Amino acid sequence: MIPFGTGSFPSSGAAIVYFGAEVARLDSVQVDGDRFEFIDTEPQLIKYRAVLDRLEASALKPGASRDLIRRVAQSI
């Protein structure tokens, strides 16, 4: 979970699914935004892996995510 107070973050507004394979050359990415894209070239995979790494770094840890969800649910 990425709280709103974090500010902007990469790829907001598009769903990204990164398919990691046993062999890195078989990795692929599905991007679903204004149009559907299926990506499997190395430069693009590097780009999207970096985007997902930045998102993960911005995200709350699981315990903090649960706490935030509870607080929001209790305030409704």
C-alpha positions in Angstrom: 0.0 0.0 0.0 1.3 3.4 -0.9 -0.4 6.2 1.2 -1.6 9.3 -0.6 0.7 11.5 1.5 3.7 9.9 -0.3 3.2 12.2 -3.2 3.5 11.2 -6.8 5.0 7.8 -7.7 5.9 6.1 -11.0 3.3 4.5 -13.1 0.2 5.8 -11.2 -2.9 5.1 -13.3 -1.6 2.0 -15.0 -1.7 -1.6 -13.9 1.7 -3.3 -14.3 2.2 -7.1 -13.9 5.8 -8.2 -14.0 6.2 -11.9 -14.9 9.6 -13.1 -13.7 10.8 -16.4 -15.1 13.6 -18.8 -14.0 15.6 -17.4 -17.0 15.6 -13.6 -17.0 15.4 -13.5 -20.8 11.9 -15.0 -20.5 10.6 -12.2 -18.2 7.8 -10.1 -19.5 5.6 -7.2 -18.4 1.9 -6.5 -19.0 0.9 -2.9 -18.9 -2.7 -2.0 -18.8 -3.4 1.7 -19.1 -4.9 3.7 -22.0 -3.9 0.7 -24.1 -2.7 -2.8 -23.4 1.0 -3.5 -23.9 3.0 -6.7 -23.6 6.7 -6.0 -23.1 9.5 -8.5 -23.5 12.6 -6.5 -24.7 15.5 -6.2 -22.3 15.6 -2.3 -22.2 11.9 -2.1 -21.5 12.1 -4.9 -18.8 14.9 -2.9 -17.1 12.7 0.2 -17.1 9.7 -1.5 -15.6 11.7 -3.4 -13.1 13.1 -0.1 -11.9 9.6 1.4 -11.7 8.4 -1.6 -9.6 11.5 -1.3 -7.4 10.7 2.4 -6.8 7.1 1.5 -6.0 8.2 -1.1 -3.6 10.5 1.3 -1.8 7.6 3.8 -1.5 5.2 1.2 -0.1 4.4 0.6 3.5 5.6 -2.6 5.1 2.8 -5.2 5.5 2.2 -4.4 9.2 2.0 -0.7 8.5 -0.4 -1.3 5.6 -2.7 -3.3 7.8 -2.7 -0.6 10.5 -3.5 2.1 7.9 -6.4 0.0 6.5 -7.8 -0.6 10.0 -7.6 3.1 10.8 -9.3 4.1 7.6 -12.0 1.4 8.0 -12.7 2.5 11.6 -13.1 6.1 10.6 -15.8 5.3 8.0 
